[in-house]
């Protein structure tokens, strides 16, 4: 891992405004987030209804964007806390900086650790919600990046989906929900990992750039202790035929939540 990543003069850390109350530090090309993280946060928010204290774990959290966006969305509720699990020290430090900048430090905790150590570090049955934007590619698939962080974020180098789901099962309370963004072409891997970890897929929403375009992302809701039975929601469309943002995506950008049909 490149320990000097956050001091790279070509890609300095910049503060980015996400909402009126949320500002996050990002380093373009090194420690940055994408549309998949934004969509996952909005997708999770659409299912998370609660009036008492709830705890979220964000696994493979990177710079913490998903947990921070959800804390910001439920800021007025005040009942959500988030624990981010990330193996990279620099990314973990950036997420702590963002939480402090946005006034969320009291609700946001970073655990700089290997998620495969979760079962020996945390008690079981403590999480109400889990989010994860996992590495999409197998260790042997696709071109490796010159930057170690990008390679680890995109490829199953340090952990695979089975490792993630086993850790999630340990953390989740019975009835707790896990939210995942993944690639449709690897759904067989996701199904196998979920079944192995005894997590039931309850909802799937396929994301398309345009109405007739092939889906490149899929959002999934899983539940611990649930019976079989899955709903496939209507497709989520990013852009209209005119190339402008769709009503679906405008809602995500403006409100931070997704309408699940």
JOHUFEN-V502490 format. One record per residue. N is the residue number from 0. RES is the residue in one letter. SS is DSSP state (H for helix, E for strand, C for the rest). Layout:
# JOHUFEN-V502490
((N | RES | SS) (N | RES | SS))
This chain:
# JOHUFEN-V502490
((0 | X | C) (1 | X | C) (2 | X | C) (3 | X | C) (4 | X | H) (5 | X | H) (6 | X | H) (7 | X | C) (8 | X | C) (9 | X | C) (10 | X | C) (11 | X | C) (12 | X | C) (13 | X | E) (14 | X | E) (15 | X | E) (16 | X | E) (17 | X | C) (18 | X | C) (19 | X | C) (20 | X | C) (21 | X | C) (22 | X | E) (23 | X | E) (24 | X | E) (25 | X | E) (26 | X | E) (27 | X | C) (28 | X | C) (29 | X | C) (30 | X | E) (31 | X | C) (32 | X | C) (33 | X | C) (34 | X | H) (35 | X | H) (36 | X | H) (37 | X | H) (38 | X | H) (39 | X | H) (40 | X | H) (41 | X | H) (42 | X | H) (43 | X | H) (44 | X | H) (45 | X | H) (46 | X | H) (47 | X | C) (48 | X | C) (49 | X | C) (50 | X | C) (51 | X | C) (52 | X | C) (53 | X | E) (54 | X | E) (55 | X | E) (56 | X | E) (57 | X | E) (58 | X | E) (59 | X | C) (60 | X | C) (61 | X | C) (62 | X | C) (63 | X | C) (64 | X | H) (65 | X | H) (66 | X | H) (67 | X | H) (68 | X | H) (69 | X | H) (70 | X | H) (71 | X | H) (72 | X | H) (73 | X | C) (74 | X | C) (75 | X | C) (76 | X | C) (77 | X | C) (78 | X | C) (79 | X | E) (80 | X | E) (81 | X | E) (82 | X | E) (83 | X | E) (84 | X | E) (85 | X | E) (86 | X | C) (87 | X | C) (88 | X | H) (89 | X | H) (90 | X | H) (91 | X | H) (92 | X | H) (93 | X | H) (94 | X | H) (95 | X | H) (96 | X | H) (97 | X | H) (98 | X | H) (99 | X | H) (100 | X | H) (101 | X | C) (102 | X | C) (103 | X | C) (104 | X | C) (105 | X | C) (106 | X | C) (107 | X | E) (108 | X | E) (109 | X | E) (110 | X | E) (111 | X | E) (112 | X | C) (113 | X | C) (114 | X | H) (115 | X | H) (116 | X | H) (117 | X | H) (118 | X | H) (119 | X | H) (120 | X | H) (121 | X | C) (122 | X | C) (123 | X | C) (124 | X | C) (125 | X | C) (126 | X | E) (127 | X | E) (128 | X | E) (129 | X | E) (130 | X | E) (131 | X | E) (132 | X | E) (133 | X | C) (134 | X | C) (135 | X | C) (136 | X | E) (137 | X | C) (138 | X | C) (139 | X | C) (140 | X | C) (141 | X | C) (142 | X | C) (143 | X | C) (144 | X | C) (145 | X | C) (146 | X | C) (147 | X | H) (148 | X | H) (149 | X | H) (150 | X | H) (151 | X | H) (152 | X | H) (153 | X | H) (154 | X | E) (155 | X | C) (156 | X | C) (157 | X | C) (158 | X | C) (159 | X | C) (160 | X | H) (161 | X | H) (162 | X | H) (163 | X | H) (164 | X | H) (165 | X | H) (166 | X | H) (167 | X | H) (168 | X | H) (169 | X | H) (170 | X | H) (171 | X | E) (172 | X | E) (173 | X | E) (174 | X | E) (175 | X | E) (176 | X | E) (177 | X | E) (178 | X | E) (179 | X | E) (180 | X | E) (181 | X | E) (182 | X | C) (183 | X | H) (184 | X | H) (185 | X | H) (186 | X | H) (187 | X | H) (188 | X | H) (189 | X | H) (190 | X | H) (191 | X | H) (192 | X | H) (193 | X | H) (194 | X | H) (195 | X | H) (196 | X | H) (197 | X | C) (198 | X | E) (199 | X | E) (200 | X | E) (201 | X | E) (202 | X | E) (203 | X | E) (204 | X | E) (205 | X | E) (206 | X | E) (207 | X | E) (208 | X | C) (209 | X | C) (210 | X | C) (211 | X | C) (212 | X | C) (213 | X | C) (214 | X | C) (215 | X | C) (216 | X | E) (217 | X | E) (218 | X | E) (219 | X | E) (220 | X | E) (221 | X | E) (222 | X | E) (223 | X | E) (224 | X | C) (225 | X | C) (226 | X | C) (227 | X | C) (228 | X | C) (229 | X | C) (230 | X | E) (231 | X | E) (232 | X | C) (233 | X | C) (234 | X | C) (235 | X | E) (236 | X | E) (237 | X | C) (238 | X | E) (239 | X | C) (240 | X | C) (241 | X | C) (242 | X | C) (243 | X | C) (244 | X | E) (245 | X | C) (246 | X | H) (247 | X | H) (248 | X | H) (249 | X | H) (250 | X | H) (251 | X | H) (252 | X | H) (253 | X | H) (254 | X | H) (255 | X | C) (256 | X | C) (257 | X | C) (258 | X | C) (259 | X | C) (260 | X | C))
